[in-house]
Structures are given as structure tokens and as C-alpha cells.
Amino acid sequence: MAYVKTVPYNDATGDIKAAYDHILEQRGRIGNVIAVNGLRPHIMKTLTAHGDSVMRTESGLTPAERQMVATVVSATNKCQY
């Protein structure tokens, strides 16, 4: 649960709704790290575009390996998300 104000999916309209729909189509859910940016759709779009470019484009790593790198980096940085 986010500790900042978010825009729930059912309340989303316009650009926020379009961004949420795109994220749901690509990822199957809207994570808190995305939802906290719901009040700023342009930031949310930039954040998801960056995440997609890192995690979903061609590279020498499999999706599982990319997730493992992300997990290790998060643990090293003591990220609780």
C-alpha cells in the first residue's frame, strides 16, 4: 500500500486511465511504484517507458536474469519495495 495519494484505477480518467490501461495490458497489474505517479501521468509514462526499455527489449540477458539483477540491486540498496 502506498503512503501517498494515488489515483485508483476505478477513479482514473483521461491520460491517467489511458496510461493505466496500457500498463495493465503490458504487465497485468499496476504496482505501487506506478500508482504513486498517477497524479503526474507524464512522469508515469516516462517511468514505464524506461522500465520497458530496460526489462523488455532485446539483450543478452533472459527476462529471469534481468529480474535477478533487479532483485540483487534492490537488496543491495536495501529497497523495501
Phi, psi and omega per residue, in radians:
M1 nan 2.325 3.129
A2 -1.355 2.583 3.120
Y3 -1.688 0.027 3.101
V4 -2.018 2.838 -3.132
K5 -1.095 2.343 3.079
T6 -2.212 2.930 3.048
V7 -1.837 1.877 3.109
P8 -1.067 2.605 -3.109
Y9 -0.922 -0.784 -3.096
N10 -1.148 -0.328 3.118
D11 -1.726 -0.109 -3.054
A12 -1.269 2.501 3.074
T13 -2.430 2.929 3.019
G14 0.952 -2.309 -3.092
D15 -1.062 -0.642 -3.129
I16 -1.155 -0.788 3.125
K17 -1.081 -0.756 3.126
A18 -1.084 -0.744 3.124
A19 -1.144 -0.779 3.107
Y20 -1.044 -0.777 3.140
D21 -1.052 -0.737 3.114
H22 -1.088 -0.787 -3.129
I23 -1.119 -0.758 3.109
L24 -1.060 -0.709 3.126
E25 -1.119 -0.720 -3.095
Q26 -1.374 -0.692 -2.944
R27 -2.031 -0.288 3.115
G28 1.489 -0.131 3.112
R29 -2.819 2.881 3.070
I30 -1.951 1.866 -3.139
G31 -1.301 2.815 -3.132
N32 -1.037 -0.635 -3.128
V33 -1.079 -0.481 3.067
I34 -1.455 -0.803 -3.063
A35 -1.051 -0.602 -3.133
V36 -1.174 -0.268 3.078
N37 -1.716 0.140 -3.107
G38 -1.084 -0.439 3.108
L39 -1.354 -0.209 3.132
R40 -2.258 1.366 -3.043
P41 -0.977 -0.579 -3.136
H42 -1.160 -0.605 3.083
I43 -1.255 -0.729 3.124
M44 -1.047 -0.738 3.126
K45 -1.123 -0.740 3.118
T46 -1.123 -0.757 3.133
L47 -1.068 -0.814 -3.122
T48 -1.228 -0.611 3.083
A49 -1.100 -0.728 3.103
H50 -1.117 -0.824 3.125
G51 -1.034 -0.739 3.108
D52 -1.120 -0.687 -3.131
S53 -1.175 -0.567 3.127
V54 -1.384 -0.765 -2.971
M55 -1.716 -0.285 -2.989
R56 -2.172 0.129 3.099
T57 -1.765 2.930 3.139
E58 -1.092 2.383 3.050
S59 -2.792 -3.125 3.110
G60 -1.415 -0.017 -3.125
L61 -1.901 2.514 3.046
T62 -1.319 2.844 3.064
P63 -0.975 -0.680 3.125
A64 -1.125 -0.701 3.113
E65 -1.152 -0.676 3.102
R66 -1.096 -0.756 3.106
Q67 -1.096 -0.670 3.123
M68 -1.118 -0.752 3.093
V69 -1.051 -0.796 3.132
A70 -1.070 -0.693 3.128
T71 -1.141 -0.775 3.139
V72 -1.129 -0.753 3.120
V73 -1.093 -0.774 3.125
S74 -1.082 -0.751 3.125
A75 -1.139 -0.729 3.120
T76 -1.072 -0.675 3.139
N77 -1.482 0.069 -3.126
K78 0.992 0.648 3.088
C79 -1.306 2.270 -3.121
Q80 -1.608 -0.016 -3.129
Y81 -1.473 nan nan
